[in-house]
Amino acid sequence: MRLRLRKISVKLMAFNILLLSLPMVSLLYLDTYEKQLLKSQESSMIQQARMLTAALSGSDNLQLDSERIIKNLKNRVDSRIRVVDADGFLLADSSGQTLIPDTDVKAVQSYEETATLAQDTLLYRFTVYPLNTVRNLVLPPAPELEGGEYYSGKSILDGREVAAALDGRYGAATRFSSGGQRSINVYSAIPVYKSDTEHAVVGAVLVSRSTYQILNYLYELRLDIIRIFLIFLVLSVALSFGLAMSLTVPVVRLKNEAGSILDESGNFRNHFTGFRRGDEIGELSRSLTRLSSDLENKMEFIDKFTSDMLHELKNPLSAIKSSAEMALKSETGRPQLLHRLLEEEKRMERLLGELREISSLENRFENEKKEDVNLSVVLPVILSRYQTVEFSDHSGGNCSLRINPDRLVQAVSNPVDNAISFSPDGEMVTVSLYCGADELSIVIEDRGPGIPSGSEKQIFDRFYSDRPEDEQTSHSGLGLAIVKSIAGYYGGRCSIENQPRGGCRFSLVFLL
């Protein structure tokens, strides 16, 4: 059978891919991680500025001391450090040049080396660039920032962060980096006091640093996330496809078997094969197998029931027809012929009544009222209408069964009637009640001729009878079939066997 993607396969794969994609999309932004990195960078810059301001506090010559300290720190820090006086005039610069734009040369070099490995890879462009485009369209535009050339060409630094520091407060600002790269410079300014005791501001320390390095971390992290996502994506698709095939293939097979189970005439031609799987699909296949088997048995029952019914109705109809024809042709013996007509009509009426009873019996079981019945009390009442029946109670006087009372009467009366009809005149039929821990038994014994060998199961079939021809008019052969149906519904069973000393023993067993 050719495998192809079904709706359930597509749904499974789409669901699994969506579960993988949502975390990846959220991680691609990495806003929280980026904020933590920026905060950590700002804290480092502030710490550097505070160390310098502490060293310059109380200095007699702010320019000479700041130049000396910055010269010693130049190779030990990765930020650009500048010192200004109280008027904002630049006194010292760790870059060595006062007019260059605010660009971290080391950071730019590091960025350019790793950009090709991360941001400029085909995998990164294919996944991140479309997401960035969507984000730019959906999210509001970012606020405009000053450019990285703000201090370029200036000997007096008049930025707002410097102004705040000269006013005795902490100052901070962010500006775009120069060079066209998508990053910013972070500025932190700390005031320099005249001394530890005198809080007069004599200058400020300005520390700036590019976020190129942070961008490098983010690009590499995003690329790693994309790689991990693709690995899990492949695994997810493979597992989803395998799971989908394990579901769709047997379901399609069940569908095809269901479509071919009946022929054009509505007769069974195939069966559900059933699966040996231990999951829900295996249980479904086995349930369908049982259902089709029960349905086939039901259809066979209906066909056989119809055939048996037509056969049984044919005999009284033929007798009625022949008696009526003979009564029309001759007046001699007409009363006897009319009497025969009445007898056959009664037989047909009784037969139709029992046919109606057994055909609707199973459907009526579910709606019937059930109650707890004490058989030690009820059985003697049921058997009281018989002259030749003896009841023997071996249950101890307290044996209850939850059953519909009318069905109990049928289940007991039919085999008793049968036993009496086969017993010689004057012979007693014995009915015994036994009650155990898990089941109870009603045993009916007679002194009749017994049953033919090999008919122990056949005797419960509909319309079965081994009576002489002249006795069959008063017995339809449905009595024991009704008893079997009642016992089966209540979880019981019935059986019949010949006794060694003659006669039959009929056993009716119900589970407690």
N, C-alpha and C positions, 0 to 999 in steps of 0.2 A: 504494500500500500504506500503510495507516494505521500511523504510527509510535507506538510505546508503549514504556514503560520495561521492559526485560528484566532478568533477574537480573544479567547482566554489567554493565549500565548502573548499576544500584543499587550493585553492589560497587565499581565504579570511583569513583563519586561519594562513597560512604561512606569509601573509603580516602583519597581526596584531602582530604575535609573533616576526617577524623581527623588527618591529617598537619598540617593548618593549626591545628586546635583544640588539640592538645597543647602546642605552643609558646605559644599565647595563654594557656592556662590557667596554665602555669608562670609567664608574665610578669605575669599579673594579681596574683600574690602579691608579687613584687618585693622579697622579703625581703633579698636581698643588697644591692640598691640602697638600700633603706631603712636598713640597718645602716651602710652607708658614709656616708650623709647624717648619721645620728645621730653617728657617730664624728667626722665633720668638724665638726659643730656643737659637740660636747663639746671638741674640740681648740681651737676658737675661744674658747669660754668659759674654758677653762683659761689660754689666752694672755692674755685680758683680766684674769683674776684675778691672774696672776703680775705683770703690769705694775703693777697697783694695789698688790699686796703689796710690790713693790720700791720703790714710791714712798713707802709708809707705814713701811717699815722704818727704825727709828731716830727716829720721830716723837716729839716731846715732848708733843703734844696730839693723840691719835689721833682724837678726835671731830671737832675743827675741821679737821684736815688731810683727813680722809676726806670730810667734807661739801664742802670746797672742791674737791677733785679730782673727786668724783662730779658736782658741779654743772657743772664744765667738760666732763665726758665725757657728760653726759646726752643730748645731741643727736647724739652721734657713735657710740654703741653701740646695738645692738638687743636687748640682754639687760638683765635687772634685776639690779642690783649692790647688795649690802648688806654693811655692815661691822659686826662685833660685837666686843665686848671679850673679855677672857679669861674672863668669866663668862657669855658668850652674850648680853649685853644689846645691843640694837640701837642703834648709834651713828649710822648714816647709811643712807639708802635712795634709790636713783635714781628710784623712782616718786614720791617726794615725800610719800607717805602710808604710814604704817607698818602700818595695820590692814587694807588691802585684800587680797583673795585673790590667789594667785599666778596671774595671768592677763596675758598679753601683749596689751595693748589694740590695738596696731598690727597684731599678727598676727591677732587676732580679726576686726578690720575687713577685713583683706586676705582672710581665709578666707571671710567672709560674702559678699564681693563676687564671689569666684570659685566659691563652692559652687554657685550657681545655674547657672553655665556648665558645670560638670563633674559633681559628685556628684549634683545634682538633675535632670540631664537624663534624658529617658525612655530614651535609648539606654544610659546608664550603669546606670540602675536595672534595666533589662531583662536586662543581661548580668552585671553584677557582683554584684548582690544575691543572686540564686540561688546563685552560686558561694560567696559568703560564708556563706550558710546551710548549704551542704553542708560547708564547711570547719569551721564551728562544731560541726557534728554529728560530724565525723570526728576532728578534732584534739582533744587534751586541752585543758581550760579553761586560760586564762591565769592566772598567779598574781595574787592580790589585791594592789592597790596602795593607798597612802594617797591621800586626796582632796586636791584643790588648796587647800582651806581649812585645811590643817594649821597654817600659820603665821598664819592670820587671827586678829586680836585678841590676838596675843602680842607682848609687848615683849622677851621673852627667847626666843631661837631655840634650841631644844633638840633639833633633829633629829639623826639619827645622822651625817649628813655634817658638820654643824657640830661635833659632839662629836669626830669623827675629826680635823678640822683643828685644834681646840684641843688635841688630844693630840699635835700635831706631824706628823700624817699627812694624806695627800690623802683627801678625803671626797667621795662621790658618792651620789646617790639619784634615784629617779624617782617621780613622783606624778601621778595623774590631774589634768587641768586642770579648773578650775571652768567653769561655763556650759553643761554638758551636751554639749560637743563631744567627739568621739572622738579625743582627743589626750592627750599627757602633757607634764608639765614636767620638764625635766632640771636637776638641781642639781649644782654642783661647788663645793667649798669648799677654800680654800688657807690655811694658817696664816700669820700676820703675826708676824715675829720682832722682838725688841727692837732688834737691829742686825745688821749683816752678820757680826759676829764673835761676838756673844752670841746663842745659839739659844733663848733663853727666849721662849715664845709669849705675846704680849700681846693677841692678837685673831685674827680670821679674816675672810677675804673670801668671801662667798657669792654666786655668780653663778647665775642661773636663767633658763631660756628655754623657751618653749612650742614644741611640734613642729607647730603649725598650718601653718607655712609648708612644712614637709616634706610634710605631708598634701596641701597644695595641689599641690605638684609631682607627687606620686604620683597624685592624681586626674586631673590633666591628662594625665600620661603614660599612664595606663590608658585614658583616653578616646581618645587618639591611637592606641594599640595596637588598640583595638576598631574604630576607623574603618578602619585599615589591614587588619585582619582581614576586615572585611566586604567591602572592595574585592577582596581576594584570594579571598574566598569566592565572590563573584559570578563572578569570572574562572575560578576552579577548577570551579565547577558548569557554567559554559558550556563550558569546554574538556573536562570530563569527559563532558558530554552529547554534544558533537561527536565525541569519540573513541569513546564507546560506540556512537553511531549508525554511525560508520564501521566498527565491528566487527559490531554486531548485524544491521544491514540486509543486508550481503552474506551473513552466515552464515544468516540466515533465508531469504534468496533461494536459497542452496545447498540448504537443508533442503527447501524447497518443490520445487525442481527434482529433488532426490533422490526425493521422494515421488511425483512424477508421471512418472518416467523409464520405468516399466513399466506396461503395462495390466493388466487383471484376469487375462489369460491368461499373464502373464509375458513378453510380447514388448515389445521396445523401441518406444516411441512418441515419446519426446522425448530430448533430449540436454542435457548441461550446456553452457551458453553460454560460460562462462569469462569472467574479468575481465582487463582490461588493466592492473590495478594492479601496481605493482612490489614490493609488500610480501608478507608471508607468506600473507595471504588470497588474493592474486592467484596465488601459487604453488600454494596448495591448490586453487583452482578449476581451474587448468590441469592439475594432477595428477588431479583428479576427471574432467576432460574426457578426458584420455588413458586413464584407467582405464575409463570407460564405453565409450570407443571400442574399447579392447582386449577388453573383455567382450563387446561386440556382435559384434566380429569372431570371438571364440571361439565364441559361440553360433551365428553363421552357419557357422563351420567345422564345428561339431557337426551342425547341420542338414544341410549339404551332404554331410558325411562319411557320415551315416546314409543319406541318399538314394542316394549313389553306392554305398555298400556293399550296400544292398538290390538296387540295379540289377545289380551285378556278381554277387551271389549268385543272382539269379534265373535267369541263363543256365545255369550248371551244374546247378541244381536242375531246370530244365525238361528239360535233356538227360538227366539221370538218370531222370526220370520217364518220358519218351518211350521211352528204351531199355528200361526195366524193363517197360513195357506191351507193347512189341513182343516182348520175350523171353518173356513169358507167353502171348502169342497164337500164336506160331509157334516151332517148334524149329529152323527153317531159319535159319542165320546167328546162332544163339545165342552161339557163342564170340565172334564179333565184337562183338555187343551187350554181352556181359559185359566184354569188354576196354574198350569205350567207357565203361561204368559205372566201371571202375577209373580210367581216365584223368580222367574228370570229378571223381571223388572226390579224386584227387591234386591236381587243379587247385583244388578247393574248399579242401582242407587247406592248400595253399600260399597261397592267397588269404587265408584266415583268419589264418595265421601272419604275413603281411605287414601285414594290417590291425591285428593286435595290436601289432606292432612299431611302426608309425607312430603309432598312437594313444597309446602310452605312451612314445614316444621323448623328448619334451620333459621329462617328469617324471623320466626316468631320467638325463638329462644331469647334473643337479646332484650326484647321489650317485656318479657314476662316478669311478674313479681315473684321474688324468691323469699323464702322465710325458713327459719330453723324449725325442722320437723323432728319430733321424737318418734322414731320408728317403732319403739317398743309399745307406744300407745296407738299410733296410727295404723300400723299393719293389721292388728286384729280387727279394726273397724273396716278396712278395705276387704278383708277376707271373710267377713261375717255373712256376706250374701251367698257364699258357697256352702253347699251341704256336705261336700266330700273333701274338705280341706282342713288339715290340722296345722296349727301354728306352734312353733317351738322357739322360745326366746332364750338365746345363749349369750346375750349381751350384758346381762346384769341389770336390765330394766332402765338403762339410760343410754340410749344410742341416738344422737342427733345428727341430722344432715340438712344442709342449706340447699333447698330445692323448691321448685314450684310444685305445690301439692297435686295439681291436676296431672303433671308429668309423672309424678311418683305413682299415681293410680294407674296410668297407662303402662309404666315400666313393670309394674307388678302384675296387673290384671291380664295383659296379653300372654305372657308365658304360662300363667296359671290356667287361663282358658285353653291354651294349647295342650297343657298336660292333662287336663280333665277330658278333653276330646279324644285323646289317645288311650286313656286308662279304661280298663274293663269296668263294666257296671258294678258299683258297690265298692270298688277299690278307692282307697284314700290317697290324696295327694298331700305331701308334707312340705310345708314352708318353714325354713329355719333362718334365724337372724343371728349373725356373728359380728362382733364389733371388736376391732383391734386398735392399736395405737395410731396407725396411719390409714386404715381403710376398714370398711364394713362390707359384709357379704350377705346377700339374700339368696339362699339355695332352695330350689324347687325340685322335688323328686317325685317321679310317678312310677307306675307299674305297667306301663304300656309296652309296645313291641320294640321300642328303641328306634334309633335312626340308622339308615344305611351307612355302612362303613365308607369313610372318605367324604361324607357330606357335612362334616362338623362346621366348616366355614361357609359352604354353599347355602346352608339352611337359613342364613341371615340375609340372603339376597332377596330382592324384591320379586314377588310373585312365585317364589320357589314353594313347591308343595310335592310331597311324596304320598299324598292321600289317595285312596281309591277314587275313580272317576265319579262315582255317585255321591261322594262326600265333598267334592270341591265346590259345589254351588254355595255352601254356607261358609267357606273359608277362602279369603282372597290371596293369602300368602304374603301379606304385608305386615302382619302383627309383629314378628320378630325383627323385621327391618326397622320398624318404628322404635322398638326397644333399643336396638343398637345405636340409632341416632341420638336418643336421649342419653344413653350411657356415655357416648363419645363426647357430647357437649359438656357434660358435667365432669369430664376427666376420668370416667370409669371405663369398664369393659364388660363384655358378656361372653359366655362360652357355654357349650353343651357337650355332653359326653354320655356314652352308654355306661350303665352300672353293671358290675359283674353278676349281680343276682337278677338282672332284668330291669327294664325301664330306663329312663333318662334322668340325668342330673343337670339342671340348668343353673348356672351361677351368674349372678348380677353383682358386680363389685363397684363401689364408689370410694373415691379418695376423700379422706377427712381433712 
